Amino acid sequence: MGDTTRHSRAYDAEIITDPDERARQEALNGLKQFDAVIKMVETFVDPQRQGFKFRPSHLLYLHREALLGISQYAGNWRPSEIAIGGSRHKPPGAFEVPERVEELCDYVNEKWNEKSATHLAAYVMWRLNWIHPFTDGNGRTSRAASYMILCIKMGYVIPGKRTIPDQIAQDKTPYYKALESADIAWEQGRLDLTPMKDLLSSMLAKQLWEIHAQWQSGEE
């Protein structure tokens, strides 16, 4: 990668222009988005429900929570082309976004009983970034959706304070490298999520180990 960060470049109808105020709103929205993930997991793992189907509306809802009050496109697909700074990948045109998202959801639903939790979570993490369906908040929404899928597939809200999204936020370099690796494989006609699966697996282990250590020490 030629840059240490990946960031989207697209015209966005921003509501907040002050950087400090935007940062505060983004932090608040981040908490709301994570709360939405937990509520969705609790809803979909309810044994009284008739199975789970991943739908584009779930992604739009999570994105709206992340960008509400920040962008006029909160909860909407991007209306124009977009570029990802620091990445060689060129996302599909705006007119392709709805179909590509449908394909993403179809893959998850069709492979639900066949693939592991880490495979499905890695696929959502990578593919949503590959599509880059929003003007902003693609990374946040992909990480939230991936974690939601991971939890639902495992059947419960995964315990631990330092969640996988938190760990990625603290050091995004391995996450960017895993995305780039999957992008390159796809260019070569292969679906290879190995680096992303390995990253998520190690972070999941760390999240669970830390909560185990807290239980062992008698901490809350």
Rosetta silent file (secondary structure, phi, psi, omega in degrees, C-alpha in Angstrom):
SEQUENCE: MGDTTRHSRAYDAEIITDPDERARQEALNGLKQFDAVIKMVETFVDPQRQGFKFRPSHLLYLHREALLGISQYAGNWRPSEIAIGGSRHKPPGAFEVPERVEELCDYVNEKWNEKSATHLAAYVMWRLNWIHPFTDGNGRTSRAASYMILCIKMGYVIPGKRTIPDQIAQDKTPYYKALESADIAWEQGRLDLTPMKDLLSSMLAKQLWEIHAQWQSGEE
SCORE:     score description
SCORE:     0.000 S_00000001
   1 L     0.000  142.049 -178.712    0.000    0.000    0.000 S_00000001
   2 L   -87.943   -2.813 -177.707    1.242    3.452   -0.796 S_00000001
   3 L  -143.802  156.736 -178.739   -0.421    5.057    2.204 S_00000001
   4 L   -88.747   -6.791 -179.755   -0.992    4.105    5.826 S_00000001
   5 L  -134.007  152.696  173.146   -4.671    5.025    5.757 S_00000001
   6 L  -112.790  131.002  178.404   -7.652    4.401    3.520 S_00000001
   7 E  -146.172  143.703 -178.017  -10.203    7.180    3.198 S_00000001
   8 E   -80.787  146.678  174.304  -13.113    7.788    0.874 S_00000001
   9 E  -127.802  110.158  178.014  -13.291   10.758   -1.458 S_00000001
  10 L  -157.382  156.587  176.014  -16.742   11.664   -2.737 S_00000001
  11 L   -67.476  127.961 -179.617  -19.032   14.649   -2.756 S_00000001
  12 L  -133.908  136.440  178.306  -20.994   14.589    0.468 S_00000001
  13 L   -82.599   83.818 -176.210  -23.679   16.970    1.692 S_00000001
  14 E   -73.235  139.220  177.246  -22.138   17.577    5.108 S_00000001
  15 L   -92.722  -37.243  179.548  -24.309   18.985    7.866 S_00000001
  16 L  -108.875  124.649 -179.697  -21.456   19.661   10.288 S_00000001
  17 L  -106.615  -21.750  178.537  -18.392   21.466    8.964 S_00000001
  18 L   -72.303  122.859 -175.766  -16.601   22.246   12.247 S_00000001
  19 H   -59.100  -41.630 -178.640  -13.998   19.455   12.749 S_00000001
  20 H   -67.729  -42.559  178.954  -14.286   19.362   16.549 S_00000001
  21 H   -66.370  -38.142  178.279  -18.070   19.292   16.510 S_00000001
  22 H   -64.096  -41.459  179.914  -18.020   16.620   13.818 S_00000001
  23 H   -62.025  -40.677  178.775  -15.627   14.496   15.881 S_00000001
  24 H   -64.974  -42.616  179.917  -17.927   14.739   18.906 S_00000001
  25 H   -66.807  -38.186  178.633  -20.958   13.776   16.836 S_00000001
  26 H   -63.566  -40.343  178.864  -19.066   10.877   15.247 S_00000001
  27 H   -64.156  -43.597  179.023  -18.101    9.579   18.700 S_00000001
  28 H   -64.073  -44.009  179.633  -21.705    9.823   19.893 S_00000001
  29 H   -65.828  -32.240  177.764  -22.988    8.144   16.746 S_00000001
  30 H   -60.972  -40.999  177.585  -20.398    5.398   17.149 S_00000001
  31 H   -65.802  -40.955  179.344  -21.904    4.494   20.498 S_00000001
  32 H   -65.525  -38.731  179.426  -25.399    4.558   19.011 S_00000001
  33 H   -65.733  -41.545  179.329  -24.316    2.350   16.130 S_00000001
  34 H   -66.423  -39.188  175.753  -22.786   -0.211   18.481 S_00000001
  35 H   -59.829  -38.873  178.813  -25.952   -0.191   20.607 S_00000001
  36 H   -64.141  -39.707  177.793  -27.901   -0.854   17.407 S_00000001
  37 H   -59.984  -47.996 -177.902  -25.637   -3.825   16.639 S_00000001
  38 H   -62.197  -43.921  179.598  -26.236   -5.317   20.091 S_00000001
  39 H   -63.132  -39.377  178.901  -30.004   -4.848   19.857 S_00000001
  40 H   -66.519  -41.668  178.138  -30.065   -6.464   16.410 S_00000001
  41 H   -61.247  -47.672 -178.996  -28.014   -9.429   17.624 S_00000001
  42 H   -60.651  -35.081  178.875  -30.297   -9.921   20.625 S_00000001
  43 H   -69.565  -45.679 -172.406  -33.304   -9.789   18.321 S_00000001
  44 H   -80.673  -17.032  176.828  -31.985  -12.203   15.716 S_00000001
  45 L   -93.020   -0.225  176.557  -30.635  -14.829   18.130 S_00000001
  46 L   -60.138  120.256 -176.914  -34.007  -15.076   19.855 S_00000001
  47 L   -61.661  -17.595  179.453  -34.949  -18.767   19.479 S_00000001
  48 L   -79.107  -12.002  178.253  -38.564  -17.795   18.854 S_00000001
  49 L   -79.084  150.871 -179.076  -37.562  -16.098   15.581 S_00000001
  50 L   -90.258   66.378  176.588  -37.818  -18.055   12.348 S_00000001
  51 L    78.263  173.575 -178.482  -34.159  -17.867   11.301 S_00000001
  52 L  -123.198  135.674  173.192  -32.030  -14.939   10.182 S_00000001
  53 L  -127.384  125.897  178.260  -31.724  -13.351    6.770 S_00000001
  54 L   -77.572  128.812 -175.144  -29.146  -10.647    6.086 S_00000001
  55 L  -131.255  152.572  177.172  -30.758   -7.755    4.228 S_00000001
  56 H   -56.016  -30.967 -179.491  -29.635   -4.430    2.700 S_00000001
  57 H   -62.320  -29.096  177.307  -31.971   -2.653    5.116 S_00000001
  58 H   -65.303  -40.917  179.697  -29.735   -3.793    7.993 S_00000001
  59 H   -68.199  -41.311  178.873  -26.783   -2.021    6.413 S_00000001
  60 H   -63.541  -38.565  179.258  -28.766    1.132    5.734 S_00000001
  61 H   -65.484  -46.404  179.504  -29.929    1.193    9.349 S_00000001
  62 H   -63.934  -37.947  178.172  -26.411    0.798   10.737 S_00000001
  63 H   -67.284  -40.205  178.740  -25.122    3.492    8.395 S_00000001
  64 H   -60.333  -41.072  178.289  -27.883    5.879    9.391 S_00000001
  65 H   -62.170  -34.981 -177.462  -26.914    5.467   13.048 S_00000001
  66 H   -76.724  -32.449 -172.377  -23.291    6.304   12.184 S_00000001
  67 H  -113.686    1.686 -179.003  -23.955    9.365   10.011 S_00000001
  68 L   -60.632  129.052 -179.272  -27.186   10.820   11.397 S_00000001
  69 L    83.045   -2.337 -179.671  -26.740   14.536   11.962 S_00000001
  70 L  -112.670  -44.260 -177.313  -23.452   14.495   10.050 S_00000001
  71 E  -129.858  143.983  176.755  -24.362   13.769    6.444 S_00000001
  72 L   -72.737  -10.839  178.517  -27.530   14.267    4.431 S_00000001
  73 L   -98.101   14.914  178.571  -26.843   10.856    2.900 S_00000001
  74 L   -58.615  125.104  179.656  -27.125    9.036    6.233 S_00000001
  75 L    77.533   20.390  179.337  -28.891    5.744    5.588 S_00000001
  76 L  -135.366  149.260  174.218  -28.693    6.080    1.799 S_00000001
  77 L   -67.423  153.146  179.807  -26.507    4.601   -0.920 S_00000001
  78 L   -65.281  142.975 -178.619  -24.023    7.002   -2.467 S_00000001
  79 L   -94.027   -0.178 -174.804  -25.354    8.907   -5.485 S_00000001
  80 L  -144.740  178.610  178.532  -21.990    9.319   -7.237 S_00000001
  81 L   -68.581  164.265 -178.048  -18.611    7.755   -7.907 S_00000001
  82 L  -149.394  151.112  176.383  -16.087    7.401   -5.100 S_00000001
  83 E  -125.473  149.685  179.193  -12.348    6.836   -4.676 S_00000001
  84 E  -110.522  106.837  177.828  -10.487    5.241   -1.785 S_00000001
  85 E   -64.341  138.353  179.509   -7.309    7.098   -0.923 S_00000001
  86 L    84.342    7.051  179.825   -4.448    4.773   -0.007 S_00000001
  87 L  -135.287  145.499  177.608   -5.936    1.861   -1.961 S_00000001
  88 L   -81.913  -12.502 -175.864   -5.495    0.604   -5.529 S_00000001
  89 L   -76.333  136.156  174.655   -9.098   -0.622   -5.601 S_00000001
  90 L  -108.175  112.828 -178.740  -11.679    1.319   -7.585 S_00000001
  91 L   -62.797  157.089  179.402  -15.207    0.729   -6.208 S_00000001
  92 L   -64.993  162.246 -179.828  -18.050   -0.046   -8.636 S_00000001
  93 L   -62.708  157.521 -177.240  -20.180    2.744  -10.058 S_00000001
  94 H   -58.069  -34.854 -177.878  -22.996    4.198   -7.996 S_00000001
  95 H   -67.785  -19.931 -179.915  -25.606    2.589  -10.270 S_00000001
  96 H   -87.041  -16.907 -170.476  -24.189   -0.844   -9.389 S_00000001
  97 H   -53.869  -53.445 -177.585  -24.323   -0.405   -5.611 S_00000001
  98 H   -55.988  -42.273 -179.284  -27.837   -1.783   -4.873 S_00000001
  99 H   -67.372  -41.096 -179.990  -27.213   -4.934   -6.936 S_00000001
 100 H   -64.635  -38.039  178.445  -23.769   -5.493   -5.410 S_00000001
 101 H   -67.619  -39.919  176.045  -25.183   -5.149   -1.903 S_00000001
 102 H   -59.308  -41.640  179.044  -27.940   -7.634   -2.753 S_00000001
 103 H   -63.224  -40.842  177.452  -25.244  -10.054   -3.934 S_00000001
 104 H   -57.719  -50.044 -178.837  -23.358   -9.570   -0.655 S_00000001
 105 H   -64.096  -39.610  178.949  -26.466  -10.402    1.362 S_00000001
 106 H   -61.493  -41.685  179.785  -27.279  -13.364   -0.880 S_00000001
 107 H   -59.879  -48.950 -179.410  -23.803  -14.798   -0.336 S_00000001
 108 H   -59.582  -46.192 -178.065  -24.130  -14.585    3.448 S_00000001
 109 H   -66.431  -40.403 -178.266  -27.602  -16.144    3.417 S_00000001
 110 H   -72.078  -30.219 -177.397  -26.686  -18.924    0.990 S_00000001
 111 L   -99.307    6.590 -172.220  -23.477  -19.814    2.852 S_00000001
 112 L   -55.177  -45.218 -177.837  -24.917  -19.382    6.364 S_00000001
 113 L   -88.105  -10.184 -175.066  -24.958  -23.068    7.246 S_00000001
 114 L   -97.515  -37.457 -173.196  -21.882  -23.946    5.208 S_00000001
 115 L  -101.952  159.358 -179.785  -19.285  -21.366    6.258 S_00000001
 116 L   -75.886  166.477  177.990  -17.784  -20.492    9.637 S_00000001
 117 H   -61.688  -41.085 -178.887  -18.591  -17.370   11.645 S_00000001
 118 H   -69.875  -34.747  177.253  -15.166  -15.893   10.898 S_00000001
 119 H   -63.729  -48.557 -178.394  -15.519  -16.550    7.162 S_00000001
 120 H   -64.039  -41.617  179.187  -18.894  -14.816    6.971 S_00000001
 121 H   -65.825  -40.424  179.027  -17.714  -11.907    9.124 S_00000001
 122 H   -65.590  -39.571  179.468  -14.544  -11.550    7.043 S_00000001
 123 H   -62.601  -46.517 -179.900  -16.565  -11.617    3.827 S_00000001
 124 H   -62.903  -43.624  179.953  -18.897   -8.852    5.025 S_00000001
 125 H   -57.748  -48.598 -177.893  -15.949   -6.776    6.282 S_00000001
 126 H   -73.909  -49.995 -170.864  -14.135   -7.026    2.954 S_00000001
 127 H   -65.301  -36.922  179.314  -17.000   -7.020    0.478 S_00000001
 128 H   -67.043  -38.158  174.251  -18.751   -3.993    1.951 S_00000001
 129 H   -65.774  -36.529  179.076  -15.480   -2.086    1.789 S_00000001
 130 H   -63.528  -43.759  178.397  -15.019   -3.344   -1.777 S_00000001
 131 H   -70.571  -39.174 -177.349  -18.454   -2.029   -2.779 S_00000001
 132 L    49.620   63.102 -170.617  -18.010    1.163   -0.735 S_00000001
 133 L   -76.952   -7.953 -175.814  -21.748    1.877   -0.987 S_00000001
 134 L  -117.184  159.214  177.403  -21.783    5.103    1.055 S_00000001
 135 L   -70.390  -29.077  179.698  -20.315    8.558    0.651 S_00000001
 136 L  -155.865  160.534  176.997  -18.796    8.266    4.129 S_00000001
 137 L    80.873   16.072 -179.863  -18.819    5.811    7.017 S_00000001
 138 H   -64.421  -45.619 -179.568  -18.061    2.733    4.905 S_00000001
 139 H   -63.387  -47.464  179.898  -15.405    1.427    7.267 S_00000001
 140 H   -58.369  -44.287 -177.341  -17.464    2.017   10.398 S_00000001
 141 H   -71.479  -36.454  178.411  -20.495    0.333    8.894 S_00000001
 142 H   -65.496  -39.540 -179.671  -18.530   -2.623    7.522 S_00000001
 143 H   -69.911  -37.772  177.805  -16.972   -3.257   10.933 S_00000001
 144 H   -67.123  -45.018 -179.083  -20.335   -2.962   12.678 S_00000001
 145 H   -66.592  -40.084  178.614  -22.075   -5.254   10.193 S_00000001
 146 H   -61.587  -43.736 -179.516  -19.244   -7.783   10.303 S_00000001
 147 H   -66.716  -38.038  177.286  -19.385   -7.913   14.096 S_00000001
 148 H   -61.177  -46.159  179.325  -23.161   -8.289   13.989 S_00000001
 149 H   -62.912  -41.898  179.168  -22.866  -11.241   11.605 S_00000001
 150 H   -58.733  -48.033 -178.935  -20.140  -12.804   13.769 S_00000001
 151 H   -64.885  -45.552 -178.209  -22.290  -12.580   16.898 S_00000001
 152 H   -63.679  -42.953  179.608  -25.472  -13.840   15.239 S_00000001
 153 H   -63.610  -37.219  178.853  -23.656  -16.781   13.659 S_00000001
 154 H   -77.128  -20.639  173.856  -22.110  -17.660   17.041 S_00000001
 155 L    96.966    8.314  179.883  -25.527  -17.322   18.647 S_00000001
 156 L  -164.945  164.229  173.589  -24.881  -14.650   21.277 S_00000001
 157 L   -72.826  118.703 -176.037  -23.476  -11.209   22.009 S_00000001
 158 L   -67.402  126.465 -179.503  -19.763  -11.904   22.379 S_00000001
 159 L   -72.693  163.109  178.240  -18.560  -10.820   25.855 S_00000001
 160 L   121.209  140.315 -177.944  -15.573   -8.563   26.404 S_00000001
 161 L   -81.497  -39.556 -179.666  -14.938   -4.835   26.609 S_00000001
 162 L   -91.299   85.557 -176.821  -12.294   -4.592   23.880 S_00000001
 163 L   -71.863  169.029  177.534  -14.407   -5.779   20.995 S_00000001
 164 H   -57.153  -47.552  177.033  -13.090   -6.551   17.531 S_00000001
 165 H   -58.492  -36.856  177.802  -14.242   -3.136   16.175 S_00000001
 166 H   -64.901  -43.328 -179.372  -12.458   -1.457   19.107 S_00000001
 167 H   -63.947  -39.604  178.010   -9.256   -3.362   18.417 S_00000001
 168 H   -64.388  -42.415 -178.919   -9.354   -2.425   14.735 S_00000001
 169 H   -61.611  -31.263 -178.515   -9.937    1.234   15.608 S_00000001
 170 H   -74.727  -28.989  178.304   -6.834    1.212   17.810 S_00000001
 171 L  -152.516   98.733 -173.616   -4.588   -0.065   15.011 S_00000001
 172 L   -86.115   -9.174 -175.697   -6.035   -0.115   11.505 S_00000001
 173 H   -57.283  -49.695  178.317   -2.857   -1.124    9.666 S_00000001
 174 H   -61.443  -35.415  178.334   -3.450   -4.929    9.814 S_00000001
 175 H   -64.309  -45.558  177.969   -7.084   -4.335    8.831 S_00000001
 176 H   -62.624  -41.020 -179.822   -6.061   -2.253    5.798 S_00000001
 177 H   -64.759  -38.243  179.065   -3.521   -4.894    4.758 S_00000001
 178 H   -67.108  -39.910  176.792   -6.149   -7.635    5.010 S_00000001
 179 H   -62.908  -44.681 -178.516   -8.554   -5.623    2.865 S_00000001
 180 H   -64.252  -38.567  179.162   -5.858   -4.976    0.277 S_00000001
 181 H   -62.981  -43.646  178.617   -4.926   -8.656    0.171 S_00000001
 182 H   -66.456  -37.355  177.530   -8.539   -9.670   -0.504 S_00000001
 183 H   -61.149  -45.232 -178.523   -8.839   -6.952   -3.177 S_00000001
 184 H   -64.449  -43.369  178.662   -5.756   -8.253   -4.988 S_00000001
 185 H   -60.296  -41.878 -179.320   -6.985  -11.845   -4.834 S_00000001
 186 H   -64.825  -37.561  176.305  -10.343  -10.788   -6.269 S_00000001
 187 H   -60.765  -30.262 -179.629   -8.590   -8.987   -9.130 S_00000001
 188 L   -89.015    5.629  177.278   -6.906  -12.300   -9.886 S_00000001
 189 L    85.511   19.471 -178.608  -10.250  -14.095   -9.953 S_00000001
 190 L  -124.495  146.084  169.288  -10.012  -15.634   -6.474 S_00000001
 191 L  -100.161  103.724 -178.752  -11.935  -15.194   -3.247 S_00000001
 192 L  -129.915  103.821 -177.780   -9.208  -15.408   -0.614 S_00000001
 193 L  -103.884   16.079 -173.094  -10.115  -14.018    2.788 S_00000001
 194 H   -53.706  -51.393  179.900   -7.320  -15.761    4.688 S_00000001
 195 H   -61.264  -38.046  179.454   -5.595  -12.633    6.098 S_00000001
 196 H   -69.639  -41.051  177.422   -8.935  -11.125    7.146 S_00000001
 197 H   -63.069  -42.479  178.920  -10.100  -14.392    8.720 S_00000001
 198 H   -63.433  -40.935  179.372   -6.801  -14.720   10.563 S_00000001
 199 H   -63.282  -48.424 -179.741   -7.063  -11.130   11.796 S_00000001
 200 H   -64.731  -38.016  179.546  -10.623  -11.562   13.052 S_00000001
 201 H   -63.792  -43.634 -179.529   -9.790  -14.897   14.663 S_00000001
 202 H   -67.530  -37.311  179.156   -6.851  -13.429   16.578 S_00000001
 203 H   -71.317  -36.892  176.187   -8.909  -10.440   17.691 S_00000001
 204 H   -62.955  -43.604  178.773  -11.788  -12.663   18.760 S_00000001
 205 H   -61.273  -40.454 -179.753   -9.374  -14.764   20.792 S_00000001
 206 H   -66.826  -41.504  179.331   -7.984  -11.630   22.409 S_00000001
 207 H   -61.517  -44.768 -178.560  -11.454  -10.310   23.220 S_00000001
 208 H   -72.798  -35.521  179.478  -12.472  -13.594   24.835 S_00000001
 209 H   -64.896  -40.115 -178.851   -9.143  -14.060   26.627 S_00000001
 210 H   -65.557  -39.262  178.848   -9.400  -10.624   28.233 S_00000001
 211 H   -71.657  -33.628  175.423  -12.890  -11.300   29.560 S_00000001
 212 H   -63.103  -43.169  179.568  -11.709  -14.719   30.796 S_00000001
 213 H   -63.422  -37.204  177.878   -8.823  -13.054   32.634 S_00000001
 214 H   -65.995  -42.773  178.581  -11.250  -10.600   34.249 S_00000001
 215 H   -63.046  -40.674 -179.190  -13.480  -13.429   35.408 S_00000001
 216 H   -64.670  -34.430 -178.772  -10.495  -15.305   36.799 S_00000001
 217 H   -87.669   -4.200  178.684   -9.367  -12.263   38.789 S_00000001
 218 L    84.084    8.692  179.252  -12.878  -11.594   40.104 S_00000001
 219 L   -79.999  159.336  178.652  -13.220   -8.264   38.266 S_00000001
 220 L   -78.727    0.000    0.000  -16.510   -7.202   36.768 S_00000001
